[in-house]
Amino acid sequence: MQRIDLKNLIRLIDDQKDIETNLILDEGCVIEAENQTALIKVINYIFNYLGAQTQQPLEISLDLMHDGCLLNFMAFTEKSPDTPLSPNVEEALKAYKGTVSLVEENGKYLQVKIHFAS
């Protein structure tokens, strides 16, 4: 098992992306997993999925909670996504004790929430 610091991982991925973001990331959000490769792919996918929906910066927050960590991606947009969120995201997150939900407020925003249980 390896310890994955979510704050550092998100910063690394964000640095590689050509997408404008606003980051609010709590310290101490660490998960344990065999490998971080699938998690990197999931986070990249969500960056791309939401980045394609808006011209505004993505709002990304990471919150340390009593029952784990909440990673939240929000894109302010007036349009609905062209495709649903891939079912592979939910499957990939199981290895990290993660669950995903998509919140859509028509004409306002799209939000992807990932909860990592402690």
The 8 nearest C-alpha neighbors of each residue, nearest first, counted from 0:
[[1, 33, 32, 31, 2, 34, 3, 30],
 [0, 2, 31, 32, 33, 3, 34, 30],
 [1, 3, 31, 30, 29, 4, 32, 0],
 [4, 2, 30, 29, 5, 31, 1, 35],
 [3, 5, 29, 7, 6, 28, 8, 2],
 [6, 4, 8, 7, 28, 29, 3, 9],
 [5, 7, 9, 8, 4, 24, 10, 28],
 [8, 6, 10, 5, 9, 4, 11, 3],
 [7, 9, 5, 11, 10, 6, 4, 12],
 [10, 8, 12, 6, 11, 7, 13, 5],
 [9, 11, 13, 7, 8, 12, 14, 6],
 [12, 10, 8, 14, 9, 13, 7, 15],
 [11, 13, 9, 15, 14, 10, 8, 16],
 [12, 14, 10, 16, 15, 11, 9, 18],
 [13, 15, 11, 12, 16, 10, 17, 9],
 [16, 14, 12, 13, 11, 17, 10, 18],
 [17, 15, 13, 18, 14, 12, 46, 19],
 [16, 18, 19, 15, 14, 13, 20, 50],
 [19, 17, 16, 20, 50, 56, 57, 13],
 [18, 20, 56, 57, 17, 21, 55, 16],
 [21, 19, 57, 56, 58, 22, 18, 59],
 [20, 22, 58, 59, 57, 56, 23, 19],
 [23, 21, 59, 60, 24, 20, 58, 61],
 [24, 22, 60, 59, 61, 21, 25, 58],
 [23, 25, 61, 60, 6, 22, 26, 62],
 [26, 24, 62, 61, 63, 27, 28, 23],
 [27, 25, 28, 24, 6, 63, 62, 61],
 [26, 28, 29, 25, 63, 4, 6, 5],
 [29, 27, 5, 63, 26, 68, 4, 6],
 [28, 30, 4, 3, 27, 5, 2, 31],
 [31, 29, 3, 2, 32, 4, 28, 95],
 [32, 30, 2, 1, 3, 0, 29, 95],
 [31, 33, 0, 34, 1, 95, 30, 2],
 [34, 32, 0, 1, 35, 31, 94, 2],
 [33, 35, 32, 36, 1, 37, 0, 38],
 [34, 36, 38, 37, 39, 32, 33, 3],
 [37, 35, 39, 38, 34, 40, 41, 33],
 [36, 38, 40, 39, 35, 41, 91, 34],
 [39, 37, 41, 35, 40, 36, 42, 92],
 [38, 40, 36, 42, 37, 41, 43, 35],
 [39, 41, 37, 43, 38, 42, 44, 36],
 [42, 40, 44, 38, 43, 39, 88, 37],
 [41, 43, 45, 39, 44, 40, 38, 46],
 [44, 42, 46, 40, 41, 45, 39, 47],
 [43, 45, 41, 47, 42, 46, 48, 40],
 [46, 44, 48, 42, 47, 43, 49, 41],
 [45, 47, 43, 44, 49, 48, 50, 42],
 [48, 46, 50, 44, 45, 49, 51, 43],
 [49, 47, 45, 50, 51, 46, 44, 52],
 [50, 48, 52, 51, 47, 46, 45, 74],
 [49, 51, 47, 52, 48, 46, 53, 18],
 [50, 52, 49, 48, 53, 47, 54, 46],
 [53, 51, 49, 50, 76, 80, 78, 48],
 [54, 52, 76, 55, 50, 51, 74, 75],
 [53, 55, 56, 52, 50, 76, 51, 75],
 [54, 56, 53, 57, 75, 74, 19, 76],
 [57, 55, 20, 19, 58, 21, 54, 18],
 [58, 56, 20, 74, 73, 21, 59, 19],
 [57, 59, 21, 73, 72, 20, 22, 56],
 [60, 58, 72, 22, 71, 21, 57, 23],
 [59, 61, 23, 71, 24, 22, 70, 62],
 [60, 62, 24, 70, 25, 69, 71, 23],
 [61, 63, 69, 25, 68, 64, 60, 70],
 [62, 64, 68, 28, 25, 67, 69, 61],
 [65, 63, 67, 68, 66, 62, 69, 28],
 [64, 66, 67, 63, 68, 117, 116, 62],
 [67, 65, 64, 117, 116, 68, 115, 63],
 [68, 66, 117, 116, 64, 115, 65, 63],
 [67, 69, 63, 115, 64, 62, 114, 28],
 [68, 70, 114, 62, 61, 113, 71, 115],
 [71, 69, 61, 113, 112, 60, 114, 68],
 [70, 72, 112, 60, 59, 111, 69, 61],
 [73, 71, 59, 111, 110, 58, 112, 60],
 [74, 72, 110, 58, 109, 57, 59, 111],
 [75, 73, 57, 109, 108, 49, 76, 53],
 [74, 76, 108, 107, 53, 109, 73, 55],
 [77, 75, 108, 53, 107, 78, 74, 106],
 [76, 78, 106, 107, 108, 105, 79, 75],
 [79, 77, 76, 106, 80, 52, 105, 107],
 [78, 80, 81, 105, 77, 106, 52, 103],
 [79, 81, 82, 78, 52, 83, 109, 49],
 [82, 80, 79, 83, 52, 78, 51, 48],
 [81, 83, 80, 84, 85, 79, 48, 52],
 [84, 82, 85, 80, 81, 86, 101, 48],
 [83, 85, 86, 82, 88, 101, 48, 87],
 [84, 86, 87, 88, 83, 89, 82, 44],
 [87, 85, 88, 89, 84, 90, 83, 91],
 [86, 88, 90, 85, 89, 91, 84, 92],
 [89, 87, 91, 86, 90, 85, 41, 92],
 [88, 90, 92, 87, 91, 86, 99, 98],
 [89, 91, 87, 88, 92, 93, 86, 94],
 [92, 90, 88, 93, 89, 87, 94, 37],
 [91, 93, 97, 95, 89, 94, 90, 88],
 [94, 92, 96, 95, 97, 91, 90, 89],
 [93, 95, 92, 96, 91, 32, 97, 90],
 [94, 96, 97, 92, 93, 32, 115, 31],
 [97, 95, 93, 115, 116, 94, 92, 98],
 [98, 96, 115, 92, 95, 114, 93, 116],
 [97, 99, 114, 113, 89, 92, 115, 96],
 [100, 98, 113, 112, 89, 114, 97, 101],
 [99, 101, 112, 111, 102, 113, 98, 110],
 [100, 102, 111, 110, 112, 103, 99, 109],
 [103, 101, 110, 109, 111, 100, 104, 112],
 [102, 104, 109, 105, 108, 110, 101, 79],
 [103, 105, 108, 107, 106, 109, 102, 110],
 [106, 104, 107, 103, 108, 77, 79, 78],
 [105, 107, 77, 78, 104, 76, 108, 79],
 [108, 106, 77, 76, 104, 105, 75, 109],
 [107, 109, 75, 76, 104, 74, 103, 106],
 [110, 108, 103, 74, 73, 102, 104, 75],
 [109, 111, 73, 102, 72, 101, 103, 74],
 [112, 110, 101, 72, 100, 71, 102, 73],
 [113, 111, 71, 100, 99, 70, 72, 110],
 [112, 114, 99, 70, 98, 69, 71, 97],
 [113, 115, 69, 98, 97, 68, 116, 70],
 [114, 116, 97, 68, 67, 96, 69, 117],
 [117, 115, 67, 96, 66, 114, 97, 68],
 [116, 67, 66, 115, 68, 30, 96, 65]]
